[in-house]
Amino acid sequence: MEIKIPKEIRQHRETLFFGLSTRQFLCAILAVGTAVGVYFLLKNVIGQETASWVCIVAAVPIAVTGFFQYNGLTFEQFAWAFIKSQILCAGPRVFQSENIYLTALERKGGHKHD
């Protein structure tokens, strides 16, 4: 019997079914459900072959969401960080340095140095 132990403890993931984490398993089930639902809704409308392609296109984003990870962030965390940095807080940022020593001198002595 062999037990794999990751070198970094934060990389450890619990597996639920077929070696998938709970998140991955739920997203896979949702993707399959979406694919089946889309197929049965559209097969009589647009034909079986086209419906099969549409169900794949509909299911892939859901399945990818379960497996996506970027710098330790899940898809939702990454999407929120991206929206926040690129849309909500976008714009010019002005960085100004602060002279802590001068501020301390001003507080202590009440003198303002130029």
C-alpha positions in Angstrom: 0.0 0.0 0.0 1.3 3.4 -1.0 0.1 6.7 0.4 1.1 9.9 -1.4 1.9 12.8 0.9 2.3 16.2 -0.8 5.4 18.2 0.1 3.3 21.3 0.8 0.4 20.6 3.2 -1.7 23.3 1.6 -1.7 21.3 -1.6 -3.6 18.4 0.1 -7.2 17.9 -1.3 -9.8 15.6 0.0 -11.2 13.2 -2.7 -14.8 12.2 -2.7 -15.5 10.1 -5.8 -13.2 8.9 -8.6 -10.4 11.0 -7.1 -12.3 14.2 -7.5 -12.8 16.8 -4.8 -16.3 17.6 -3.7 -16.2 20.8 -5.7 -15.0 19.0 -8.8 -17.5 16.2 -8.4 -20.5 18.7 -8.0 -19.4 20.7 -11.0 -19.1 17.5 -13.1 -22.6 16.4 -12.1 -24.0 19.9 -12.9 -22.2 19.8 -16.2 -23.6 16.4 -17.1 -27.1 17.5 -16.0 -26.8 20.7 -18.1 -25.6 18.7 -21.1 -28.5 16.2 -20.9 -31.1 19.0 -20.3 -29.9 21.1 -23.2 -29.7 18.0 -25.5 -33.3 16.9 -24.7 -34.6 20.5 -25.0 -33.0 21.2 -28.4 -32.7 17.8 -30.2 -36.2 18.2 -31.8 -35.7 21.9 -32.6 -32.2 22.0 -34.2 -31.5 18.3 -34.8 -29.5 15.7 -32.9 -26.0 16.5 -34.2 -26.3 20.3 -33.6 -27.9 19.7 -30.2 -25.0 17.5 -29.2 -22.5 20.2 -30.0 -24.6 22.9 -28.2 -24.8 20.7 -25.1 -21.0 20.3 -25.1 -20.6 24.1 -25.4 -23.1 24.6 -22.5 -21.5 22.0 -20.2 -17.8 22.9 -20.6 -17.8 26.2 -18.7 -19.5 24.5 -15.7 -17.1 21.6 -15.7 -14.1 23.9 -16.0 -15.3 25.9 -13.1 -14.8 22.9 -10.8 -11.2 22.3 -11.9 -10.0 25.9 -12.4 -7.3 27.2 -10.0 -5.0 30.1 -10.4 -2.5 31.0 -7.7 -4.6 29.0 -5.2 -7.9 30.9 -6.1 -11.0 29.1 -7.2 -12.9 30.4 -10.2 -15.3 32.6 -8.2 -12.4 34.1 -6.2 -10.4 34.8 -9.3 -13.4 36.2 -11.2 -14.2 38.6 -8.2 -10.6 39.7 -8.0 -10.5 40.3 -11.7 -13.7 42.3 -11.8 -12.6 44.3 -8.7 -9.2 45.2 -10.1 -10.1 45.7 -13.7 -13.6 47.3 -13.5 -14.6 48.4 -10.0 -11.3 49.9 -8.9 -9.9 50.6 -12.3 -8.4 53.9 -13.1 -5.2 55.8 -12.5 -3.6 55.1 -9.2 -1.3 57.7 -7.6 1.4 56.3 -5.3 3.0 58.8 -2.9 5.8 58.0 -0.6 5.5 59.0 3.1 8.5 60.2 5.1 7.8 58.6 8.4 10.9 60.2 10.0 9.8 63.7 9.0 6.3 63.0 10.3 7.7 61.8 13.6 9.8 64.9 13.9 6.9 67.2 13.2 4.8 65.5 15.9 7.6 65.6 18.4 8.9 69.1 18.0 6.0 70.8 16.4 8.4 72.1 13.7 7.7 71.8 10.0 10.8 71.2 7.9 10.9 72.0 4.2 
